[in-house]
Amino acid sequence: MESNRIQKVARTIQREISSILQQKISPLFSGLLTVSFVKVTADLGIARIYITFLPDNQLKDVLLFMNENKTEIRKMLAGRLRNVVRIIPTLEFYEDDTMKVANRLDELFKGI
């Protein structure tokens, strides 16, 4: 069970990362970027950021770009979280595959 503090930090990171990525990704890739959710470790050392990007065929390129530039993105995040946390977590970007799993389950249920 996550504490209220960890949940609050995760929501703040989600909001700020979403804003940062809209500024960085929009000029480079044409599509819709969504930060689905953020999981922060108990020590606030790592923030795992799950994203979706439409169209799906560009998602791998977007993830590659973000992981290559995560130091710069972390610095931008640090400027926005200056008054929230003392240590800015290390960023890890992942694909949110919730929709793919849900679609797969729908297909399985239709087959029954």
N, C-alpha and C positions, 0 to 999 in steps of 0.2 A: 504494500500500500504506500503510495507516494504521499509525502507530507504536503500541506497547503503551500508551503514555501516553494517546493520543487515544482508543483503544478503552476504556481503563479509565474515562476521564472520561465517555465516551458511555454506558457501562453504568450509572455512578453517576447521571448525569442521568436516564436512563430510569427507574431505580428510584425516585428522588425525585419526578420529575414525575408518575409514575403515582400515587404516594401523594397528592400535592397535588391532582391532578385528581379523584381519588376523593372527596376531602373537598369540593371546590368544585362538582363536576358532579352528584354523587349527589342533593343536595337539590333541584336545579333540573330535571334531566332524568331520567326513569326509563328506564334501559337499562343496557347493559353497555359500559363504556369500556375499551379496551385500548391501551396504548402499544406499538405493534408494534416499532419500532426508532427509534434516534436516530443521526443523522449529525452529527458535529461537524467544522467546518473545521479545517485544519491549524494555524491561529493561535488556535484555541479562541474565536473571536469570534462565531460563529454556530452555534446548535444547531437543526437541522431535525428536528422531532419528528413522526413519522408515527403516526396513530391510526386505530383502527377503533371504530365505535360501532354497537351493535345496539339498536334497529331502525335500518336504513339510512336511513329517511325523516327521521330527526332529525339525521343526521350534519352536514348543512350548517348547521343551527342551532347545534350544539355547536361546530363550527369557528369560526363567526362569533363566538360568545360568547368562545371562548378567545383569538382574535386581538384582540378588543376589550379583553380583560383581561390581555393578556400582560405588561404592565408590573407589575401586581400579582402575577401568577404568578412573574415573574422575581425580585421582591423576596422572595417566600416561598422560592424556590429558593436565593437568596443566603444566607439564614439557615441552610440545611441544608448548603451547600457551602463554608462559611466556611473550613474547614481543607483543602479539596481543591484549589481553584483560586483564583488571586488575582483574576482578572477573570471575572465571570459572563457567559456568552455571551448574545447577543441570541436570543430565542426566535422560531421560525417554526413554525407548525402546518400540517400537510398531511394529506390523506386518504391512507391506505394502501390502494391499489387492487389489491394483490397477489391477493386472492381473486377480484375481478371478472375480472382477466386470466386467472387459472387456470380459472375457470368458462367463460369465452369460449373458451379453448383446448380444454377438454373438449367443448364443443358443436361446435367445428370438427372435432375428431377423430371424434366420433360421426357426423358428416355424411359422412365419407370412406368 
